Amino acid sequence: LNRALRIGWTGAAAAGLLAGGIGLVVAVRPEWWVGLYTEDPAVLASGSLYLRIVGGMYVFQGVGLSLYFASQGAGTVFWPVAAGVLRVIVAVGGAMVAVLLLDMGLKTLFVPDGRRNGHFRLRYRAVDPLRRVGQDSVHRWQAKKPLHRRKIRMNHNIISSNEVKNICLEAGADAVGLVEIERKAIDTERAGIQRVYPKTRSIIAFMRAANRENVRSEARYVANDELHRTGDEVTEISRRVIRQLNRLGVRGAYVNESWPMDMNRWPGKLWDVGHKTMAVEAGLGHMGLEPSWFFILEYGACVSLNTLLIDTEADEYDNRLKRALASAANSALPFARPEL
Amino acid sequence: VCITSLVSRFGPAALAGYGIGARLEFLLIPLIFGIGAALTAMVGVNMGAGN
């Protein structure tokens, strides 16, 4: 019976190597398999966890199943079948005890937090169908009809900065600029940005001007109403821009325009993303003589700002305006600040 | 079936992740069947021949 035994073990080894090899690969790099099906971070996370645990055991599946076949050839199927039954009892029974009685399992492993999200990010090859460098800046997105039909994978694109800006201007922004997430000058805001949207790669800062004469009016209700309306518009613009970017395969979140403070964090930093910091870095305008005062040369200080966080790199980013211009603007402004 | 219903308690994302992972096993099975079917025949012949 020597030869039969040898055939059995050789076959088992071959099947074990085959299954085990595949299992090892997906245990180390589960995103290679799970990423074929999904980009959803939660699904990626649970699928990856599953393969990390189970992948190393595939070798036993290969060995076990092929030995079962060998046993069929040998005419002794009792023990393989018994082992199969035992396996089901252990797996299902163990899982039921763990999940139903002990309340363990995925739940404890998948508490959503930002650091974990980054862990399962897919790494695609760098193909960038969105890239259109040197594009005419007056290009309008509406003119290109098939945009909303294009299906593009997330996260590996580079979007044209001009295109983003045009989308914002079309949606009603008066000025817009882009900042990259790595910039040193936004170090103070990065944690907050990542709290709002962990996948942020680029930051869009935009501005919508209020009607200055309303804001400067002695009648407080006249000024207040204008500020509130402008704030509503800014939110509406933010939502429209994000939706249009979605159609281009870009995801993002917008930050609250009007009251972005979280009072639970008193006395720490109450807000996540400082709109003024972003607007200055994006080259929209300058900080005034008082740190609470932000202004733009063409529009003065009666403006409303917001910040959009998107998951895609841009081909170009903006820089802060030259300081010389800022001091010139200070003296050139026809008014100092709204009287409160 | 039992495992799937247990996983579904953790929500659709977990269920989808498990389904995607388990799919790979279903793909492995025909590969092992290929080797195994040959083993059945070869072991059977050698048993019969008294090897």
Chai-1 contact restraints between the chains, C-beta under 6 A:
chainA,res_idxA,chainB,res_idxB,connection_type,confidence,min_distance_angstrom,max_distance_angstrom,comment,restraint_id
A,R3,B,N46,contact,1.0,0.0,6.0,A-B,restraint_1
A,R3,B,N51,contact,1.0,0.0,6.0,A-B,restraint_2
A,A4,B,V43,contact,1.0,0.0,6.0,A-B,restraint_3
A,A4,B,N46,contact,1.0,0.0,6.0,A-B,restraint_4
A,A4,B,M47,contact,1.0,0.0,6.0,A-B,restraint_5
A,A4,B,N51,contact,1.0,0.0,6.0,A-B,restraint_6
A,I7,B,M42,contact,1.0,0.0,6.0,A-B,restraint_7
A,I7,B,V43,contact,1.0,0.0,6.0,A-B,restraint_8
A,G8,B,V43,contact,1.0,0.0,6.0,A-B,restraint_9
A,G11,B,I35,contact,1.0,0.0,6.0,A-B,restraint_10
A,G11,B,L39,contact,1.0,0.0,6.0,A-B,restraint_11
A,A14,B,I35,contact,1.0,0.0,6.0,A-B,restraint_12
A,A15,B,I32,contact,1.0,0.0,6.0,A-B,restraint_13
A,A15,B,I35,contact,1.0,0.0,6.0,A-B,restraint_14
A,L18,B,L31,contact,1.0,0.0,6.0,A-B,restraint_15
A,A19,B,L28,contact,1.0,0.0,6.0,A-B,restraint_16
A,W33,B,L24,contact,1.0,0.0,6.0,A-B,restraint_17
A,V34,B,I20,contact,1.0,0.0,6.0,A-B,restraint_18
A,Y37,B,I20,contact,1.0,0.0,6.0,A-B,restraint_19
A,A42,B,A13,contact,1.0,0.0,6.0,A-B,restraint_20
A,V43,B,A13,contact,1.0,0.0,6.0,A-B,restraint_21
A,V43,B,A16,contact,1.0,0.0,6.0,A-B,restraint_22
A,V43,B,G17,contact,1.0,0.0,6.0,A-B,restraint_23
A,S46,B,A13,contact,1.0,0.0,6.0,A-B,restraint_24
A,S46,B,A14,contact,1.0,0.0,6.0,A-B,restraint_25
A,S46,B,G17,contact,1.0,0.0,6.0,A-B,restraint_26
A,G47,B,G17,contact,1.0,0.0,6.0,A-B,restraint_27
A,G47,B,I20,contact,1.0,0.0,6.0,A-B,restraint_28
A,G47,B,G21,contact,1.0,0.0,6.0,A-B,restraint_29
A,Y50,B,G17,contact,1.0,0.0,6.0,A-B,restraint_30
A,Y50,B,Y18,contact,1.0,0.0,6.0,A-B,restraint_31
A,Y50,B,G21,contact,1.0,0.0,6.0,A-B,restraint_32
A,L51,B,G21,contact,1.0,0.0,6.0,A-B,restraint_33
A,G62,B,I32,contact,1.0,0.0,6.0,A-B,restraint_34
A,L65,B,I32,contact,1.0,0.0,6.0,A-B,restraint_35
A,L65,B,G36,contact,1.0,0.0,6.0,A-B,restraint_36
A,S66,B,I32,contact,1.0,0.0,6.0,A-B,restraint_37
A,S66,B,I35,contact,1.0,0.0,6.0,A-B,restraint_38
A,S66,B,G36,contact,1.0,0.0,6.0,A-B,restraint_39
A,S66,B,L39,contact,1.0,0.0,6.0,A-B,restraint_40
A,F69,B,G36,contact,1.0,0.0,6.0,A-B,restraint_41
A,F69,B,L39,contact,1.0,0.0,6.0,A-B,restraint_42
A,F69,B,T40,contact,1.0,0.0,6.0,A-B,restraint_43
A,A70,B,L39,contact,1.0,0.0,6.0,A-B,restraint_44
A,A70,B,V43,contact,1.0,0.0,6.0,A-B,restraint_45
A,Q72,B,T40,contact,1.0,0.0,6.0,A-B,restraint_46
A,G73,B,T40,contact,1.0,0.0,6.0,A-B,restraint_47
A,G73,B,V43,contact,1.0,0.0,6.0,A-B,restraint_48
A,G73,B,G44,contact,1.0,0.0,6.0,A-B,restraint_49
A,A74,B,V43,contact,1.0,0.0,6.0,A-B,restraint_50
A,A74,B,M47,contact,1.0,0.0,6.0,A-B,restraint_51
A,V92,B,C2,contact,1.0,0.0,6.0,A-B,restraint_52
A,A95,B,I3,contact,1.0,0.0,6.0,A-B,restraint_53
A,A95,B,L6,contact,1.0,0.0,6.0,A-B,restraint_54
A,V99,B,L6,contact,1.0,0.0,6.0,A-B,restraint_55
A,L106,B,F10,contact,1.0,0.0,6.0,A-B,restraint_56
A,L106,B,A14,contact,1.0,0.0,6.0,A-B,restraint_57
A,K107,B,F10,contact,1.0,0.0,6.0,A-B,restraint_58
